[in-house]
Amino acid sequence: MQLVSVRASFIMDPMWDCASISGRDLHQMSTIGNSTNITWHKSSVEKHDRQELLQQKGCVIWITGLSGSGKSTLACALSHGLHSRGKLTYVLDGDNVRHGLNSDLSFKSEDRTENIRRIGEVAKLFADAGIICIASLISPYRKERDACRALLPEGDFIEVYLDVPLQVCESRDPKGLYKLARAGKIKGFTGIDDPYEPPSNCEIVLKQKAKDIVSPCEMAQTVISYLEAKGYLQA
């Protein structure tokens, strides 16, 4: 078998249009976190190119609310509704992510924080790819949600709050978690012995009442109408 040597000098080919990064920027990026000698390599294909290809704008739709509020159901309905319009989406469901990327994390406070941080970073990558990323997880603390918002350009983080009363969520109890929490078998459960901090200034609030239930499709349409109005469903 003949081995072919490939020169690495193609990286500097001007056809790649890798805009120059100043020495100051290189220094700043080389000391990210606890790592050193890390530089950001600019791609020849940028976000706007991918958005033009997909005929949509990448963003993150962050669905937050109590367990049993219907976050996953809304995420599925929203993904289906956008798919039927020819739009590319991806759902990052809190439970699903814990099967893989975050399988090493527990439900302790520090691990829950790390869980949200990781999902925020992954959602950012999807948005940069031009995809409409739908993140669905309790994410009970404003500080952590705001940290995820800060990762994206202004306007590209769309916080959707499922405002459903605790008693309604508890009456559903699809996983039987509220029952276990009430029995003291689960500690630090959001809404029972751990707080949930509602968004103070989110983009969309979807209210549910015990006697006035809005269907997932109706709620999804509310979000889709917002995306249409803000220009996310076109390049």
C-alpha positions in Angstrom: 0.0 0.0 0.0 1.4 3.4 -1.0 1.4 6.1 1.7 0.7 9.6 0.5 2.1 12.5 2.4 -0.2 15.5 2.8 1.3 18.9 3.5 -0.4 20.8 6.3 0.3 24.1 4.7 -3.1 24.0 3.0 -4.5 25.5 6.2 -2.9 28.8 5.2 -4.4 28.7 1.7 -6.0 32.1 1.2 -8.9 30.4 -0.5 -10.0 29.3 2.9 -10.5 33.0 3.8 -9.6 32.3 7.5 -9.6 35.8 8.6 -6.6 36.8 10.6 -6.9 36.7 14.4 -4.9 39.2 16.3 -2.1 38.1 18.6 -4.1 39.6 21.5 -7.2 37.5 20.6 -5.0 34.4 20.3 -3.6 35.1 23.8 -7.1 35.6 25.2 -8.3 32.4 23.7 -5.2 30.4 24.7 -6.1 30.6 28.4 -9.7 29.5 28.4 -10.7 27.7 31.6 -7.9 25.7 33.0 -6.4 24.9 29.6 -3.5 26.6 27.8 -2.4 26.9 24.2 -5.9 26.6 22.8 -6.9 28.7 19.8 -10.2 29.1 18.0 -9.9 28.0 14.4 -12.2 29.9 12.1 -14.1 27.8 9.5 -14.5 28.7 5.9 -18.2 28.0 6.2 -19.9 30.3 8.7 -23.2 30.3 10.5 -24.9 32.5 7.9 -23.8 30.1 5.1 -25.4 27.2 6.9 -28.5 29.2 7.6 -28.7 30.2 3.9 -28.4 26.5 3.0 -31.2 25.5 5.5 -33.4 28.5 4.8 -33.8 29.2 8.5 -32.0 30.8 11.4 -30.3 28.8 14.2 -31.6 29.4 17.7 -32.3 27.7 21.0 -35.8 27.3 22.3 -35.3 26.6 26.0 -38.5 25.0 27.6 -38.5 25.2 31.4 -41.0 24.2 34.0 -41.8 21.8 36.8 -41.7 18.0 36.3 -45.0 17.0 34.8 -45.7 20.4 33.2 -45.5 19.0 29.7 -42.1 20.1 28.5 -41.2 16.9 26.6 -44.7 16.8 25.1 -44.4 20.4 23.9 -40.9 19.8 22.6 -42.1 16.9 20.4 -45.2 18.8 19.2 -43.0 21.8 18.3 -40.4 19.7 16.5 -43.1 17.9 14.5 -44.8 21.2 13.6 -41.6 22.8 12.4 -40.6 19.6 10.6 -43.9 19.7 8.7 -42.9 23.2 7.5 -39.6 21.9 6.2 -37.5 23.2 9.1 -34.6 21.3 10.7 -34.8 20.9 14.5 -33.2 18.8 17.2 -34.6 18.1 20.6 -32.3 18.0 23.7 -34.5 16.3 26.2 -33.3 16.4 29.8 -33.8 12.6 30.4 -32.4 11.6 27.0 -29.2 13.5 27.5 -28.6 11.7 30.8 -28.5 8.4 28.8 -25.3 9.5 27.1 -23.5 12.8 27.3 -24.5 13.3 31.0 -24.7 9.7 32.1 -21.8 10.4 34.6 -23.8 13.0 36.5 -26.0 12.5 39.5 -28.8 14.6 40.8 -26.8 16.4 43.4 -26.8 20.2 43.2 -23.4 20.6 41.6 -24.1 17.8 39.1 -27.5 19.3 38.1 -25.6 22.6 37.5 -23.1 20.8 35.3 -25.9 19.0 33.5 -27.5 22.3 32.4 -24.1 23.9 31.5 -23.3 21.0 29.2 -26.7 21.1 27.5 -26.4 24.8 27.1 -23.0 24.4 25.3 -24.4 21.6 23.1 -27.5 23.7 22.3 -25.2 26.6 21.3 -23.4 24.3 18.8 -26.7 23.2 17.2 -27.7 26.9 16.9 -24.4 27.7 15.3 -25.0 24.9 12.8 -28.2 26.7 11.8 -30.5 24.2 13.5 -33.5 25.2 15.7 -32.5 23.4 18.9 -35.3 22.7 21.4 -34.0 22.1 24.9 -36.5 20.6 27.3 -35.5 20.3 31.0 -36.6 21.6 34.4 -33.6 23.9 34.8 -35.1 25.3 38.0 -32.6 28.2 38.7 -32.6 31.5 36.9 -28.9 31.9 37.2 -28.2 28.7 35.3 -30.7 29.5 32.6 -29.3 33.0 32.2 -25.8 31.5 31.9 -27.0 29.4 28.9 -28.7 32.5 27.5 -25.4 34.4 27.7 -23.7 31.8 25.4 -25.8 32.9 22.4 -26.1 36.1 20.5 -28.9 38.4 21.7 -32.3 37.1 20.6 -31.1 33.6 19.8 -32.1 32.2 23.2 -35.9 31.9 23.4 -37.0 31.0 26.9 -40.4 29.2 27.0 -41.9 28.9 30.5 -44.6 26.3 31.0 -46.5 27.9 33.8 -48.4 25.0 35.2 -49.6 24.9 38.9 -47.8 22.4 41.1 -51.0 20.6 42.0 -51.7 20.0 38.3 -48.2 18.6 37.7 -48.5 16.5 40.8 -51.8 15.1 39.7 -50.2 14.0 36.5 -47.1 12.6 38.1 -46.2 10.5 34.9 -43.0 9.1 36.5 -44.4 8.7 40.0 -41.7 11.1 41.3 -43.9 13.4 43.3 -45.3 10.4 45.2 -41.7 9.3 46.0 -40.7 12.9 47.0 -43.8 13.3 49.3 -42.8 10.0 50.9 -39.3 11.3 51.5 -37.7 8.7 49.2 -36.4 11.4 46.9 -34.6 14.4 48.4 -34.1 17.8 46.7 -37.0 17.3 44.3 -38.0 20.5 42.5 -41.3 21.9 43.7 -41.4 19.8 46.9 -38.2 20.3 49.0 -36.2 22.3 46.4 -37.3 25.5 44.8 -38.2 26.3 41.2 -37.5 29.9 40.2 -39.9 31.0 37.4 -38.4 33.2 34.7 -38.6 36.9 35.4 -38.4 38.1 31.8 -38.8 35.2 29.4 -39.9 35.4 25.8 -43.0 33.1 26.0 -45.2 32.1 28.9 -47.6 29.2 28.3 -50.2 29.0 31.1 -52.1 25.9 32.0 -54.9 25.7 34.4 -56.7 22.7 35.8 -59.9 23.5 34.1 -58.6 25.1 31.0 -56.0 22.8 29.4 -54.3 24.0 26.2 -53.3 21.2 23.8 -49.6 20.6 22.9 -50.3 21.5 19.3 -51.9 24.8 20.3 -48.9 25.7 22.5 -46.5 24.6 19.7 -48.3 26.9 17.3 -47.8 29.8 19.7 -44.0 29.2 19.7 -44.0 28.8 15.9 -45.8 32.1 15.4 -43.2 33.7 17.6 -40.4 32.3 15.4 -42.2 33.4 12.3 -42.6 36.9 13.6 -38.9 37.1 14.6 -37.7 35.8 11.2 -36.2 32.5 12.4 -38.1 30.5 9.7 -36.3 32.1 6.8 -32.6 32.7 6.0 
